[in-house]
Amino acid sequence: AGTLLGIPKALPALLSGELKDIVVVFSQVGEVLEKYFGRRWRRNLWLTWGSLFGMLPKGGDAIWGIGADYIDGDVSNNETDSEMNDTFTEASQKSPTDTPLVPVIVWNNGTDEICPSLTSSLENTIPNTTPTADAQDLNDQEGLNLPDLKIPPSRTWSMKETVDFLFEHGGPSSIFSPDTKKGWKTRALSKDKRKHWSDPLATPLPIAPSLKIYCLYGTGLPTERSYYYKVSCDKLEENSNINQNQTSCPEDDQNEKEASQCNTSSIVQDVTGEKEPPEAPFTIDTTANDKSKNVQSGVRFSDGDGSVPLISLGYMCQKWSQPKNKHNPSGIKVYTRERESKAQVRLSDPGRGGPASGEHVDILGNVGVLEDIVRIATGFDVEEKVDEDKIVSDLKRIMEEIDGHDLGGSDNSVR
């Protein structure tokens, strides 16, 4: 179950220090977790994990902005839900000439009408002096004040806008690059190509015609795909006050005591004295629910293995298997073997989904997958039993819609 094109669940972890499992499933545990290891601490920790940035969705709006993989739920008659999600409906049409591509973040409120006093106060603020070095360092690290949110009138962020925001505010640009187009154009340059090795759209398969690739993964489980967020005005005001204090700190040595007090009040510190950025001024809006769009507690779902969406699991596997594909220059044979998840509760094996589970981790005990692995390793009847595609999801249709869209497909992601 390879995350070839990344996972959307990395977005809320880096944006606000939140996970779907906490805000949706374990609400009681979430309250305890917030008390002892809150969102600010989690986000600051995860921002130091370079590997998490490597798991961000790849391919931009050309892959993730079409919305062909969304799965609809039951029709809802709840008028409140319908009104709440009008923004997503208007932005989710597939016609590129009439409406934008589908967003990955929907802001259920915006800063202009939600925080009018804060907006006016910031507009009327004129810095008296330049920030101190410590204050500037903190501002560069956090950067989450009102102007930097850049919430457009549509109240949505596309996949590209969201990933660019994360790299602008703390992303390890020396390790990974979110620019698939640049990666494809500079793939032959030894200086930059390592930044794109984790992006299969930017880096083609090696010249190894005798190699075989088997994509084994599960499907049929709701998997988080996009999110509804809300702006927290109190957090924005807190961040703005910090930034304003930073800009008014004196730099000369004549008033050393005042400067010391200013720095102390401007910089959030932990128990060790280290600088810590303030809490992100937005959270997942758990009040957003719409059964007709499969939205639950601010999270919209698509097909996948419960952790990785179907697009990330299967799109590149099928793309590589196409003849004369530029992402597979030597014609490596690629086979896609899907397993529909069929969970079974067994007292003899508690805590797992049974021998037919296709969940992201449980699939390691899937009997069909184990049989494929044994045949591949031993070569026993591998050509007759394994060397063929087994597609049980809507992957073919999803690929046709993505590649058939004027703004979609792997070609547009690198063009």
Beta strands, then each sheet from edge to edge (+ up, - down):
strand 1: 105-107
strand 2: 156-157
strand 3: 212-219
strand 4: 221-231
strand 5: 282-284
strand 6: 295-296
strand 7: 299-304
strand 8: 333-340
sheet 1: 2+ 1- 4- 5+
sheet 2: 2+ 1- 4- 7+ 6-
sheet 3: 3+ 8+
end
